[in-house]
Amino acid sequence: MSYLLAFLQSDFLRTGLLSFIATLGFALLYQVPRRALLICATIGMAGYLLRWCLMQWGIDWVAATFCGALFVGLVGTLPARRLQLPLVLFAITGIICMVPGISAYKVLVYFNQGDVMGGLRSAIETGFGVGALVSGIGAARIITDSEWGFEDS
């Protein structure tokens, strides 16, 4: 019990608060309607915390990112339908904190330093992270919308 309490008081709450604020900031930047701002921030925080917890438990960050994006996509459909707003408002603002910015920055640093192999390694790592985000959101859309992808043109 004391281990759980210490865990919740340390990085978990700080990570949750910061991801809530970051998601709220991106929701404001994307001009999400006021009635959906706190919902977007909460969904983004929950998805990021899921990703963070999975990574703390030893799950690879790409798989954890996929799970976080899948969660955001699945949970985001509920308020999107209830508030009659596009799912993209909840999905994009919810996954923006999971974008692998550090590994993308490392690509530039490694190439600038002349370390081609390090740059390529970071570029591949970044690509897997972005692919996990896209796959998670796409899988959620396929699960929740049976006609998505099969529309007549």
Order of alpha helices (4+ residues) and beta strands (2+ residues): alpha-alpha-alpha-alpha-alpha-alpha-alpha
